Amino acid sequence: MRISEGVDGPVTVTALALSSGEFAGESVIFVSCDLGGFRHRWHEENNFLPLCREAIRERSPEIDLKNVVLNATHTHTAPNALKHFFRPIGIPRQMVTDPEAEEARADLAELKAKAEQGEKTFRVAQRRRRMLQRYRQQKESPTLTMDLHAVRLGNVAFVTNRFELFLDYGIRMKAGR
């Protein structure tokens, strides 16, 4: 048996609340405790979760207690409950059409004339040059390689992408495409 001679670091509890709406009942709360397990006062019966739920019910009765997930993180031998997946995938490029490329060329000629008169056109011209570069690349490579990361925690997954997809979708919806 080892007897403690001090505190190496504090014991911590971290909570992450995710919500799909403005009501607390539409939330899930992950509580991560720096513990080896959940036992109250070393009883054989594991009643720590009911005690936690009761404390939450008293303080925030609007929270659905089935959506509270407790996780003990301080262990050296537990199975990996968190999975991380990584895979490079090919996704279709957003294609630049022939008319869009022609328009970009015409815009560049106009912007060059304005720049010669002292107007600041660098940013707009740079966007047009990048559009023309994409136009040339899309013929050789119609897909773009993206590093996809996914983290799975039980039945919940978090997936990343390097694009502003929702912004792009919103712009397309506004444009009626």
C-alpha positions as CSV (number, residue, x, y, z in Angstrom):
1,M,0.0,0.0,0.0
2,R,1.2,3.5,-0.9
3,I,0.6,6.4,1.4
4,S,0.4,9.9,-0.1
5,E,2.9,12.4,1.0
6,G,1.4,15.4,-0.8
7,V,-0.5,16.6,-3.8
8,D,1.2,16.4,-7.1
9,G,-1.6,18.2,-9.0
10,P,-5.2,19.2,-8.5
11,V,-8.1,16.9,-9.2
12,T,-10.2,18.5,-11.8
13,V,-13.7,18.3,-13.3
14,T,-14.4,19.6,-16.8
15,A,-17.8,19.9,-18.4
16,L,-18.7,20.4,-22.0
17,A,-22.4,21.3,-22.8
18,L,-23.6,20.9,-26.4
19,S,-27.0,22.2,-27.4
20,S,-29.0,21.9,-30.6
21,G,-31.4,24.6,-29.5
22,E,-32.0,27.3,-27.0
23,F,-33.6,25.0,-24.4
24,A,-31.5,23.2,-21.9
25,G,-33.6,20.0,-22.5
26,E,-32.0,19.9,-26.0
27,S,-28.5,19.7,-24.5
28,V,-26.0,16.9,-23.8
29,I,-23.5,17.5,-21.0
30,F,-20.2,15.6,-20.8
31,V,-18.6,15.7,-17.4
32,S,-15.0,14.5,-17.3
33,C,-13.6,13.8,-13.8
34,D,-10.0,13.2,-12.9
35,L,-11.0,10.0,-11.0
36,G,-10.3,6.3,-11.3
37,G,-14.0,5.5,-11.2
38,F,-17.3,6.5,-9.6
39,R,-17.9,5.2,-6.1
40,H,-19.4,7.1,-3.3
41,R,-17.7,6.6,0.1
42,W,-16.3,3.2,-1.1
43,H,-19.7,1.5,-1.0
44,E,-20.0,-1.6,-3.2
45,E,-23.1,-0.1,-4.8
46,N,-22.1,2.5,-7.4
47,N,-24.5,5.4,-6.5
48,F,-22.4,8.3,-7.6
49,L,-24.3,8.9,-10.8
50,P,-27.7,9.2,-9.1
51,L,-26.1,11.6,-6.6
52,C,-24.8,13.8,-9.4
53,R,-28.1,13.7,-11.2
54,E,-29.9,14.7,-8.0
55,A,-27.5,17.7,-7.5
56,I,-28.1,18.8,-11.1
57,R,-31.9,18.3,-10.8
58,E,-31.9,20.6,-7.7
59,R,-29.9,23.3,-9.4
60,S,-31.2,23.1,-13.0
61,P,-34.5,21.2,-13.2
62,E,-34.9,22.0,-16.9
63,I,-32.0,19.8,-17.9
64,D,-32.9,16.3,-19.1
65,L,-30.8,14.1,-16.8
66,K,-30.6,11.2,-19.4
67,N,-28.3,13.6,-21.3
68,V,-25.7,13.9,-18.6
69,V,-22.6,11.7,-19.4
70,L,-20.0,11.1,-16.7
71,N,-16.5,10.0,-17.6
72,A,-13.7,9.0,-15.3
73,T,-10.4,10.0,-17.0
74,H,-7.7,9.0,-14.4
75,T,-6.9,5.5,-15.3
76,H,-3.8,3.7,-16.6
77,T,-5.4,0.5,-17.8
78,A,-8.8,1.4,-19.3
79,P,-9.7,0.7,-22.9
80,N,-9.6,3.6,-25.3
81,A,-13.1,5.1,-25.3
82,L,-12.1,7.9,-27.7
83,K,-11.2,7.0,-31.3
84,H,-9.5,9.3,-33.7
85,F,-9.7,8.6,-37.4
86,F,-7.6,10.3,-40.1
87,R,-8.0,9.8,-43.8
88,P,-7.0,11.9,-46.8
89,I,-10.0,12.0,-49.1
90,G,-10.7,13.4,-52.5
91,I,-13.6,15.8,-52.7
92,P,-14.9,17.4,-55.9
93,R,-13.5,20.9,-56.6
94,Q,-15.9,23.8,-57.0
95,M,-15.6,24.1,-60.7
96,V,-15.0,27.5,-62.4
97,T,-17.1,27.6,-65.6
98,D,-15.8,28.9,-69.0
99,P,-17.9,32.1,-68.7
100,E,-16.7,32.7,-65.1
101,A,-13.1,32.4,-66.3
102,E,-13.7,34.9,-69.2
103,E,-15.3,37.3,-66.8
104,A,-12.3,37.0,-64.4
105,R,-9.9,37.7,-67.4
106,A,-11.9,40.8,-68.3
107,D,-12.0,41.9,-64.6
108,L,-8.2,41.6,-64.4
109,A,-7.7,43.8,-67.5
110,E,-10.1,46.4,-65.9
111,L,-8.4,46.2,-62.6
112,K,-4.9,46.6,-64.1
113,A,-6.0,49.8,-65.8
114,K,-7.5,51.1,-62.5
115,A,-4.3,50.2,-60.7
116,E,-2.2,52.2,-63.2
117,Q,-4.4,55.2,-62.3
118,G,-3.5,54.7,-58.6
119,E,-6.6,52.8,-57.4
120,K,-6.1,50.0,-54.8
121,T,-7.1,46.8,-56.6
122,F,-4.7,44.2,-55.3
123,R,-7.2,42.1,-53.2
124,V,-9.8,41.9,-55.9
125,A,-7.2,41.1,-58.6
126,Q,-5.7,38.4,-56.4
127,R,-9.1,36.7,-56.0
128,R,-9.5,36.8,-59.8
129,R,-6.0,35.3,-60.3
130,R,-6.7,32.5,-57.9
131,M,-10.0,31.8,-59.7
132,L,-8.1,31.5,-63.0
133,Q,-5.5,29.3,-61.3
134,R,-8.3,27.0,-60.1
135,Y,-9.7,27.0,-63.6
136,R,-6.4,25.7,-65.0
137,Q,-6.0,23.1,-62.2
138,Q,-9.5,21.6,-62.4
139,K,-8.9,20.1,-65.8
140,E,-5.8,18.2,-64.6
141,S,-7.3,17.4,-61.1
142,P,-11.0,17.5,-60.7
143,T,-10.7,16.5,-57.0
144,L,-9.0,18.2,-54.1
145,T,-7.3,16.1,-51.4
146,M,-8.5,17.1,-47.9
147,D,-7.3,15.7,-44.6
148,L,-10.4,14.5,-42.8
149,H,-10.2,14.1,-39.0
150,A,-13.0,12.4,-37.1
151,V,-13.2,11.9,-33.3
152,R,-15.7,9.4,-32.0
153,L,-16.9,9.3,-28.4
154,G,-19.5,6.6,-28.0
155,N,-22.3,7.5,-30.4
156,V,-21.1,11.1,-30.9
157,A,-18.7,12.1,-33.7
158,F,-16.9,15.4,-34.4
159,V,-15.6,15.8,-37.9
160,T,-13.4,18.5,-39.3
161,N,-13.0,20.0,-42.7
162,R,-10.7,22.8,-43.9
163,F,-13.5,24.7,-45.7
164,E,-16.2,27.1,-44.7
165,L,-18.9,24.7,-46.1
166,F,-21.8,26.3,-44.3
167,L,-20.8,29.7,-45.5
168,D,-20.6,28.3,-49.1
169,Y,-23.9,26.5,-48.7
170,G,-25.5,29.8,-47.4
171,I,-24.2,31.8,-50.3
172,R,-25.5,29.1,-52.8
173,M,-28.9,29.2,-51.2
174,K,-29.1,33.0,-51.4
175,A,-28.0,32.9,-55.0
176,G,-30.8,30.3,-55.7
177,R,-28.3,27.6,-57.0
